[in-house]
Amino acid sequence: MLYYPQKQHDRNDNDKGGKDMRSLILYYTYHGNTQRIAERIHAAIGGDIARIDTVEPYTGDYDDVVAQGEREVKRGYLPPLRPVDIDLDRYDTLVLGTPVWWYTCSPAMRAFLTAHDLSGKTIYPFATNGGWLGRSIRDMRALCPGAAFRPGLDVHFDDTTQRTPDADVDRWIAAIHD
Ligand SMILES: Cc1cc2nc3c(=O)[nH]c(=O)nc-3n(C[C@H](O)[C@H](O)[C@H](O)COP(=O)(O)O)c2cc1C
């Protein structure tokens, strides 16, 4: 069990011994697009899947959330997150998914990566967006020092309509673990 906001450093090797190392798909979604891709990945590769969520839900209409997101990104705000019932030590491969918020990863994903030490893990990042990926993947990479970062996936949506073909998504999924 992870509790926020402390940083998880302690890797208990005794505890790890004998356990299968599995992959974990971890994502944040506000509107459901990132969740949809996360679930497609999960259906293909198995392992575990978990959602990052903020303690305070984003409220108001879409424009309100876009405006709040802009303020948060500009300030580098890290929203408090709900505890996620996962033990990161059990995983050597992480698939991390976020929507793009103002040309970077969502504040919720930034808060998660800031709070946890993922060094030694292999990370496959993906970002869903409305057409402007910006520096999202690069910023996620910078937040994961010591991790092996694999090429990211950029999935374009118009609102909730996926524009990036499933075949492109599936090609990226097929390279996981290669
Ligand atoms: C606060 C906010 C900021 C956004 N900023 C961008 C952006 O900079 N570039 C972009 O292409 N899409 C942007 N979008 C659109 C989302 O990235 C896109 O709709 C994404 O697929 C939503 O994922 P979700 O449904 O998992 O929340 C933004 C959306 C919100 C709510």
The ligand as an SDF file (V2000), in Angstrom:
LIG
                    3D

 31 33  0  0  0  0  0  0  0  0999 V2000
   -6.4940   20.9120  -18.5650 C   0  0  0  0  0  0  0  0  0  0  0  0
   -6.3440   20.3570  -19.9420 C   0  0  0  0  0  0  0  0  0  0  0  0
   -5.2560   20.7470  -20.7350 C   0  0  0  0  0  0  0  0  0  0  0  0
   -5.0650   20.1750  -21.9910 C   0  0  0  0  0  0  0  0  0  0  0  0
   -3.9520   20.5350  -22.7000 N   0  0  0  0  0  0  0  0  0  0  0  0
   -3.6990   19.9230  -23.8820 C   0  0  0  0  0  0  0  0  0  0  0  0
   -2.5060   20.2010  -24.6010 C   0  0  0  0  0  0  0  0  0  0  0  0
   -1.6540   20.9870  -24.1830 O   0  0  0  0  0  0  0  0  0  0  0  0
   -2.2940   19.5630  -25.7910 N   0  0  0  0  0  0  0  0  0  0  0  0
   -3.2050   18.6700  -26.2910 C   0  0  0  0  0  0  0  0  0  0  0  0
   -2.9800   18.1230  -27.3570 O   0  0  0  0  0  0  0  0  0  0  0  0
   -4.3520   18.3580  -25.6130 N   0  0  0  0  0  0  0  0  0  0  0  0
   -4.6100   18.9560  -24.4140 C   0  0  0  0  0  0  0  0  0  0  0  0
   -5.7480   18.6430  -23.7240 N   0  0  0  0  0  0  0  0  0  0  0  0
   -6.6370   17.5680  -24.2580 C   0  0  0  0  0  0  0  0  0  0  0  0
   -6.3320   16.2260  -23.5890 C   0  0  0  0  0  0  0  0  0  0  0  0
   -4.9380   15.9700  -23.5640 O   0  0  0  0  0  0  0  0  0  0  0  0
   -6.9870   15.0740  -24.3470 C   0  0  0  0  0  0  0  0  0  0  0  0
   -8.3580   15.3150  -24.4980 O   0  0  0  0  0  0  0  0  0  0  0  0
   -6.7570   13.7560  -23.6200 C   0  0  0  0  0  0  0  0  0  0  0  0
   -6.9850   12.6610  -24.4860 O   0  0  0  0  0  0  0  0  0  0  0  0
   -7.6550   13.6110  -22.4110 C   0  0  0  0  0  0  0  0  0  0  0  0
   -7.3650   12.4300  -21.7500 O   0  0  0  0  0  0  0  0  0  0  0  0
   -8.3450   11.8290  -20.6500 P   0  0  0  0  0  0  0  0  0  0  0  0
   -9.6770   11.6050  -21.3440 O   0  0  0  0  0  0  0  0  0  0  0  0
   -7.7160   10.5710  -20.2360 O   0  0  0  0  0  0  0  0  0  0  0  0
   -8.4530   12.8310  -19.5410 O   0  0  0  0  0  0  0  0  0  0  0  0
   -5.9920   19.2230  -22.4800 C   0  0  0  0  0  0  0  0  0  0  0  0
   -7.0870   18.8480  -21.7050 C   0  0  0  0  0  0  0  0  0  0  0  0
   -7.2820   19.4140  -20.4530 C   0  0  0  0  0  0  0  0  0  0  0  0
   -8.4650   19.0020  -19.6260 C   0  0  0  0  0  0  0  0  0  0  0  0
  1  2  1  0
  2  3  1  0
  2 30  2  0
  3  4  2  0
  4  5  1  0
  4 28  1  0
  5  6  2  0
  6  7  1  0
  6 13  1  0
  7  8  2  0
  7  9  1  0
  9 10  1  0
 10 11  2  0
 10 12  1  0
 12 13  2  0
 13 14  1  0
 14 15  1  0
 14 28  1  0
 15 16  1  0
 16 17  1  0
 16 18  1  0
 18 19  1  0
 18 20  1  0
 20 21  1  0
 20 22  1  0
 22 23  1  0
 23 24  1  0
 24 25  2  0
 24 26  1  0
 24 27  1  0
 28 29  2  0
 29 30  1  0
 30 31  1  0
M  END
$$$$
